[in-house]
Amino acid sequence: MSRIILAPMEGLADDLLRGVLTSIGGYDWGICEFVRVSANVLPAKTYERICPELLNGSKTAAGTPMRVQLLGSDPFLMAANAARLVTLNPAGIDLNFGCPAPTVNRHRGGAALLGEPELLNAIAGAVRAVVPVNIPFTAKMRLGIEDTSRAVENAQALVAAGIDELIVHGRTKLDGYRPPARWEWIDRVRAAIDVPLIANGEVWTVEDFRNCQAATGCPDIMIGRGAVADPLLARRVRGEEFDEATGGWAEIRPAVADYWLGVRKKVVPVHAGGRLKQWLAMMRRHYPEAEALYGLLRPIKGAADIDAAMVAEGLLTPERLAA
Ligand SMILES: Cc1cc2nc3c(=O)[nH]c(=O)nc-3n(C[C@H](O)[C@H](O)[C@H](O)COP(=O)(O)O)c2cc1C
């Protein structure tokens, strides 16, 4: 049985969305958005803010393990932070060598390091030395900065440092998020290393999932935006079928209500609506019902007015909102 893994997505899949997506289910485990390591050993509360699952045995409420991801370029500092993180009993530790964001890259982090395989090796080696063997230790990389010429070298440098598994997002930094993902290059990397490779990039449907497996030779797939756009995707891959008439929206509707309740508790009112709209906007790709709800909520600015609309639509009761 292949594994289906929920991708880290900073600014999108926070603990609330991870909570509802894993309650709908189908994911073996996931990774939280990156924790940036730049100048010091971060306090436990920073890790617990970004990955509150740490306070619940490193699992979401539904019981899906969530691993923690570190991003940084100083081997010593990365190892010191990993050692701190180990005391918090994470379900796993992952290193980020894929983030293309200019702010992150300016400080030499994420995908910017893909031109320095010896540094990748030094970072992963230093972290490996402090992570006990019972904690899964992985790295997630893009194929390169501007081209794929050093993809295999980078992957081998990470494997030589002792990572347990490698995750490859099939794009260069320059590719950004432009489709298609280069699955054939993931296959080349897989063939050149002797640890399991988890393939990632541009899986939106069950058909994509199967095509990605075939093209990469990887049974295990990590899904990012496709998991947000179709919360039932992992279950569809596992063979579940949903009522043609509803397309499965009936399964998702309660999760939308739960998500809004969570957002209302966590997010300041002025930003709350944007969070719900962001998710609904992504689900429009698959669900006309999400399109309709998005259309209804889009012009509504205030969080209290969205509360009222959610009640009017039958998604929530005033009692649940007040609880
Ligand atoms: C909004 C957003 C935030 C992301 N944040 C992270 C991150 O914190 N760490 C990371 O390794 N990758 C991050 N990624 C990359 C995804 O994990 C994934 O590699 C990428 O979206 C390709 O997979 P997909 O086509 O299934 O979405 C992010 C992607 C998006 C769209």
The ligand as an ORCA input file, in Angstrom:
! r2SCAN-3c Opt
* xyz 0 1
  C       1.108     28.357      0.050
  C       2.238     27.365      0.021
  C       3.115     27.289      1.097
  C       4.165     26.357      1.101
  N       4.965     26.248      2.213
  C       5.924     25.271      2.258
  C       6.699     25.039      3.438
  O       6.522     25.696      4.484
  N       7.650     24.072      3.387
  C       7.875     23.319      2.262
  O       8.750     22.455      2.265
  N       7.125     23.489      1.153
  C       6.162     24.434      1.126
  N       5.375     24.554      0.008
  C       5.555     23.618     -1.125
  C       4.599     22.422     -1.005
  O       4.891     21.646      0.145
  C       4.686     21.525     -2.251
  O       6.015     21.095     -2.395
  C       4.254     22.255     -3.524
  O       3.048     22.981     -3.313
  C       4.050     21.284     -4.696
  O       3.090     20.320     -4.371
  P       1.559     20.425     -4.889
  O       1.614     20.602     -6.399
  O       0.926     19.116     -4.477
  O       0.941     21.615     -4.246
  C       4.345     25.491     -0.021
  C       3.467     25.591     -1.098
  C       2.407     26.487     -1.098
  C       1.472     26.537     -2.274
*
